Amino acid sequence: MNCISLSAADTCRGPLVLVNARHPYRGGAPALSPALGAEDVLMEKTAAALLAECVRAAGAAGEIVPVSGWRPRAQQQSIWDDTMRKEGEAFTKQFVAKPGCSEHETGLAIDLARAAAHIDFIRPHLPYDGACGRFRALAAKYGFIQRYSREKTALTGIACEPWHFRYVGAPHAQLMEQNGLCLEEYALFLREMGPQQCRLAGGRVAQVLYVPCEGGQARLPDGCVQVSGDNAGGFIATVWQAAAWGCGA
């Protein structure tokens, strides 16, 4: 085991940070790239690249368009205020996160829509059939989850949003999908169930485990390890076991 020094600030960095009303985002702005070629819609650069790959693999280029990606806090505040004024409190609390508590501030979330002349910014339409359905079927392979589902509303605090996808990384998206988990449940699942193994496309094998941060230090397994904070005081480590592939996305 490797023992490395980590600060409390490190727990709020990485693709697995939990952001909701109970866990505000405490990180900074990530390195950004245009999402699906849209210069006015940005994402964290790794997430943007993998989103483009997924859309191409689904044969959905031009049919799926980005609506909203990274937002600075001031923009989230403006969206919150504008929606409250136009739609009222009940609607706003269902579909808009409070400033500081929005995944969009991480750069890891994207709202998508089927291309149309008019697209609703707050509730864009992304159906389950055709190219959009193919994208959904491939999303986990490229590291994306539909973040807010109807059956998890009590945990997430957000109504079902079929258009909102979050990048978490391929092994984590696959494990969450296989076990019916939302991000609010994922770190607890790993703590209770122990290390999980995940076999990905191309033969890559990853072991995923929860790593507590104790006294500013975390003990990590040997090997090719990626670490993400969970924004709740701990870390999730991904150990890539197929050394020939190197560390994956």
N, C-alpha and C positions, 0 to 999 in steps of 0.2 A: 504494500500500500504506500502511496505517496501522500505526504502531509504538506499541504500548502497553506499559506496565510491568505485569508480573504477578509475583506471589510464588510460591514453591514451594507454598504452601498452596492457591493457585488451581487447581493441577493435580488436586486431589482434590475438586473441586466440579463439579456438573453432571450431566446425565442419562446421560452416557456413561462415568462412572467405572467402571473395572474393579475388581471386588472378588472376591478368591479367596484361597487359602492363601498365595500369593506376593505378593499386593497387598492388605494389610489396609485396612479403611476408616479414613480419617483425618479425615473430615468430621464435622460436627455434626448435630444433629437438624434436619430440614427443617420448613418450615411444613406442617402436616398437616390432612387432612380425612377424614371417614368414607368408607370404601370401600363402594360400593353401599348406602349408607344404614345400614351396621352401625356403631353408635357405638363398639363395642369392637374394631373392625378399622380401622386408620388407614393412610393412604398420603400421600405427598407430594401437595400439593393439585392440581397440574396433572395428574399421573398419575391421581389419583382421578376427576377430571372426565372425562378421556378414556376411562377404563375404563367409567364409567357410560354414556357415549355409545356405546361399542362394544357393550356388552351390550344396550342398547336397540335398536341397529341390527340385531343378530342375533336380535331377538325372544326374548331369553333372560332378561328380567327375571323374577326369582322362581325361575327354573330353575337359574341359576348363582349361587352364594353365595360370599362371601369367607370364607376360613378363617383366614388369618394374613397380616398386612401388616407395617407398621413394628414393629420390636422394639428396645427399648433393649438395651444390651449385657448388662445384668444378666439380662434375660429370656432372651437367647440362651444365656447361661451356664447358666441353670436348665434350659432345654430340652436342652442338651448333656449335662449331668450326669444328668438324669432318663432320657434315652434310653440313655446308657451303662449305667446301673444296670438298666434293664428289658430292653434288647435286645442289649447287648454292644458291643464295640469295632468289629467289622467292619461291622455294620449302621449304627451311628452315623456312622462315617466316610463311608459311602455317601450318607446322606440328610440329615445335619445338618452345617452348616458350623461350624467352630470360632468361639468368641466373638471378635469383632473382624474376622472374615473372612466374615461373612454379608451378602449383599445386602439382607436384611431391615432391616439397620441404616441403610440409605440412605433408606428409605421408598419406593423405586422398584420394589420387588418385591412380588408378591402371590401367595398360594396360593389356588387356586379349586377348587370342587367342584360337582358336580351336587347339588341340594338333596335331602336324605335325612334320615331319622330319626336315623341314626348316621353321623358323618363322622370318618374317621381323621385326626387332626391332623397326623401326620407324613407320611402318604401318602394324601391325599384323592383321591377318584375323580373324574376329569374325562374323560369318554369322548370319542370322536372322531366320534360321530354326533349327529343331532338338533340341538338348540339349541347344544350344546357344540361341535359340528362347525362350525356357522355362525359362532360366536364365533371359533374358530381361523382360519377363512378370512378374517375381517375384521381380525384382531388387528394385523397389520403396518400396515394403513391408518391405524390409530389410534395407532401408535407402539410396539406391544408385540411382543416375541419370546418364544417358549418358550425359556427360558434354557438348560435342560439336556437335551440329546438323547443318545440312545444312542451315536451315531457320534462324538460329541465328548467322551465321558467322559474319555479320556486327557488332553485339554487342560483341561477344566474341573475335574477332580478330584471331580466329583459324578456319581452315577448318574443315569440318565434320570428326569426328573421331569415328566411330562406336565401336571401341575397348576401348575407354577411359571412365572409370566410376569413379565417385566421391562420396564419402560418405558424406551425409549431415544430416542424421537422418530420421527416418521413417515418421514423420508427415510432414516434409519439402519436402521430396521427393514426397510424395503423393500430397501435395498442388501444387508443381511445375508441376507435371505431369497433374493434373486435369485442371490447368489453362494455360497450354502451356508456362510455364516460364523457362527461363534459370537463372542461379545464378545472372547474372548482373541485372536482372529485379526484383528479389525476394524482397529485402529490400524495394525498391520503391513501389512495389505492397502492401506490408504490411503497409507502411506509408500512402498510399493513400486510401486503402480499409478498414483499421482498423483491429481489431482482427479477426482471422479466426479460425473456429473450425474444427477439423479433427477427425474422428472416425477410429480407427485402428483395426487390427485383434485382436480377444480376448476380445473385448469390451472396450479397453482403449480409452479414449477421451482426446484430447489435444487441448488447445487453444494457438494459436501462435500470437504474437504481436511484433511490432517494439518498441524499447525503446531507446529514445535519451539519449546521455550522455551529461549532462549540468553541467558545473563547476566541473567536476570530480565526479559527482554523477548520479546515475540512480534510478528511482523509479520503483520498481518491484511489481507485484501483490502478494497478500498473497497466501500461499499454497506451493505445491511441484513444484518448479520452476528450470528450467535449462536455463542457459544464454550462448549465444555465441556472440562474437564480429563479426562484419561484415567486418572488415578491411577498413571501410569507415567512421569511427567516431561514430558509434552507435552499438546497440545490438539487438539481436532477442531473445525473451524470449519464452520458452515453458512451459505452465502451465498444469500439469497433473491433470485432474479433477476427475478421478476414483481413489480415495485415496488408495483403497485396492491393487492397482497394484504398487503403489510406483512410483518413477521417472523412466521413460523408456529410451531406447536408442534412 
